[in-house]
Structures are given as structure tokens and as C-alpha cells.
Amino acid sequence: MSISNSASQTTLSDFSAATPDGTDKPLSDYTGDVVLVVNTASKCGFARQFDGLEELWNTHRDQGFAVLGFPSNQFRQEPVDDANIGDVCRLTFGVTFPMFAKIDVNGSGTHPLYRWLKDSKGGLLGGAIKWNFTKFLVGRDGRVIERFGPTATPKDIEGAIVSALAAPRPGDSA
């Protein structure tokens, strides 16, 4: 993975991440899509947001929208191992959107994707992720549009998603 030194020159397509089975998935698979990147945890009080995230995914995916779930145990609320994360999210919460292997979202082991996301849009704690279910909306151009805190529900941010989906895909004529 070659990553530019400038967050403004980097896009989502410059990254990859491991799936729960350990396969490396290039995020360039989502080039031209509007993407909502969310750090998740199955034992978090905000886990009820899985339902709303799934609803957003089902409502807008045919328009080029994806929700990408990145479990993290940094807040001690994701005890499930990588091999079972997909099953737990699917069976417990009905999740069908793509889930990835557990990552760190803060500290020295921060996944490069999250380092870029936080550099692109800081939060109330500087760049640090405050809690699970922090959301980053990435536009069709692969750049971060907006950051939403954990208390912002999927319904709260649907308008921003719809606005981002209205943008033409790169290379399309307007």
C-alpha cells in the first residue's frame, strides 16, 4: 500500500483491510461509491445502530453506497474473535453489509485507514476516536466529506448520504 504524506492527496482507494477470514480486501473495490466507514462493537450501547446502518445499506446500495464495518475492541466492547465477527453481526443484528477484521482506531497500532480518516476530519478530542460507532462519510471521489460522532444515528446522517450520492461518479459526464 503506497500512501501519500498528505491526507488531502490520499483517497479511500489507497487502502486495504483484512476481512474476518484474513483475506486482504482492497478498498479500491469501492471506487466511485459513497462509503460510510464505522468502527463497531457488538457489546456497545450504540450497537442498536446496526439496524439503522443496515437500513441505509439496503436503501441506498443500488445507488452506489456502501457501509463498511470495522470492529474494534479498544473500548473493551468487542470480545468476539475475527473468525466469528461476521456471524455474530449477521445473526444478532441482521448485518449484511461488509464487515472487516478487528482493528485499532487509536494509539500506536492505529490502522492506516483510520490514521488517514482522523487526519482528514478531526473530532472533539483532536483526531482521537471518542467511542464506537464514530462514522466517516467518504464521497465518490474517495475523500472524507464529514465525520459524525457516536450519538449521530444513521437516520440523522441520511441527508448527508443522499447529498453525497447526488454527486456524479468520477469520470461520468455531469
C-alpha positions in Angstrom: 0.0 0.0 0.0 1.6 3.3 -1.1 0.2 6.2 0.8 0.9 9.9 0.2 2.2 12.0 3.0 -0.8 14.4 2.6 -4.2 13.3 3.8 -5.7 15.6 1.1 -3.9 13.7 -1.7 -4.9 10.3 -0.3 -8.2 8.5 -1.1 -10.1 5.5 0.3 -8.8 3.6 -2.7 -5.3 3.8 -1.4 -6.0 1.4 1.5 -6.8 -2.2 2.1 -8.1 -4.1 5.1 -8.4 -7.6 6.3 -11.7 -9.3 6.2 -12.8 -11.6 9.2 -11.3 -14.6 7.4 -7.9 -12.8 7.0 -8.3 -12.0 3.3 -6.8 -8.6 2.3 -9.6 -6.6 0.6 -8.6 -3.6 -1.4 -10.8 -0.6 -0.7 -10.4 0.4 -4.3 -13.3 -2.0 -4.8 -15.4 0.9 -3.6 -14.0 3.5 -6.1 -16.8 5.8 -7.2 -19.1 4.8 -4.4 -20.2 6.9 -1.4 -18.9 5.0 1.7 -19.8 5.2 5.4 -16.9 3.8 7.5 -17.9 2.9 11.0 -15.9 1.5 13.9 -18.3 -1.0 15.5 -18.6 -3.2 18.6 -21.2 -5.9 19.3 -21.4 -5.2 23.1 -21.6 -1.4 22.8 -24.7 0.5 23.9 -24.7 2.0 20.4 -24.9 -1.5 18.8 -28.6 -0.8 18.2 -27.3 1.4 15.3 -26.5 -1.7 13.4 -30.2 -1.8 12.4 -30.1 1.7 11.0 -26.8 1.1 9.2 -28.3 -2.0 7.6 -31.4 0.0 6.6 -29.1 2.7 5.0 -27.2 0.0 3.2 -30.3 -1.7 1.8 -32.0 1.6 0.8 -29.0 3.2 -1.0 -26.6 0.5 -2.1 -28.1 0.3 -5.6 -27.2 4.0 -6.0 -23.5 3.2 -5.2 -23.5 3.4 -1.4 -21.6 1.1 1.0 -21.4 0.7 4.7 -18.1 -0.7 5.9 -17.9 -2.0 9.5 -14.6 -2.1 11.3 -14.8 -3.8 14.7 -12.5 -2.5 17.4 -12.0 -3.7 21.0 -10.2 -0.6 22.1 -13.2 0.4 24.2 -13.4 -3.2 25.5 -16.8 -3.9 23.8 -15.9 -6.3 21.1 -14.8 -9.6 22.7 -15.7 -11.6 19.6 -12.7 -13.0 17.6 -12.3 -12.2 13.9 -13.4 -15.6 12.8 -16.8 -15.1 14.4 -17.4 -11.4 13.9 -19.3 -11.7 10.7 -21.6 -14.5 12.1 -22.3 -12.5 15.3 -23.2 -9.4 13.4 -25.3 -11.3 10.9 -27.1 -13.5 13.4 -27.5 -11.0 16.3 -28.0 -7.8 14.3 -29.0 -8.9 10.8 -26.0 -7.2 9.3 -25.3 -8.0 5.6 -23.0 -5.0 4.8 -19.3 -5.7 4.7 -17.5 -6.3 8.0 -13.8 -6.4 8.4 -11.4 -7.9 11.0 -10.8 -6.1 14.3 -8.5 -3.1 14.1 -7.1 -0.4 16.4 -8.6 3.1 15.8 -6.4 4.9 18.3 -2.8 4.7 19.6 0.4 3.5 18.0 -1.3 0.5 16.4 -3.9 2.6 14.6 -4.8 1.0 11.2 -3.5 3.2 8.4 -7.1 3.7 7.1 -8.1 5.2 10.5 -5.0 7.3 10.7 -6.0 8.9 7.3 -9.7 9.3 8.3 -8.7 11.1 11.6 -6.2 13.3 9.8 -8.8 14.2 7.2 -11.5 15.1 9.7 -10.6 15.6 13.4 -13.1 15.4 16.2 -13.8 16.8 19.6 -10.7 15.0 21.0 -8.4 16.2 18.3 -8.1 13.3 16.0 -8.8 10.5 18.5 -11.9 8.3 18.1 -14.1 9.0 21.2 -16.1 5.8 21.1 -17.5 3.0 19.0 -19.8 4.0 16.1 -17.9 7.0 15.1 -18.7 7.4 11.4 -16.8 8.9 8.4 -18.7 9.7 5.2 -16.5 9.3 2.1 -17.6 10.8 -1.2 -17.5 9.4 -4.7 -14.1 11.0 -5.1 -12.7 8.9 -2.3 -12.2 11.8 0.1 -13.7 12.3 3.5 -16.7 14.6 3.5 -17.7 14.5 7.1 -17.2 12.9 10.5 -20.1 12.0 12.8 -19.9 11.2 16.4 -21.2 8.0 18.0 -24.5 9.7 19.1 -25.4 10.6 15.5 -27.8 7.9 14.4 -27.9 6.5 10.9 -31.2 8.4 10.4 -29.5 11.6 11.4 -26.9 11.4 8.7 -29.1 10.0 5.9 -29.4 13.5 4.4 -25.7 13.9 4.1 -25.5 10.5 2.4 -28.3 11.4 -0.1 -26.4 14.6 -0.9 -23.2 12.7 -1.5 -25.0 10.2 -3.7 -26.2 13.1 -5.9 -22.6 13.8 -7.0 -21.6 12.2 -10.3 -19.2 9.4 -10.2 -15.7 10.4 -11.2 -15.4 10.1 -15.0 -19.2 10.4 -15.6 -20.4 13.4 -17.6 -22.4 15.7 -15.5 
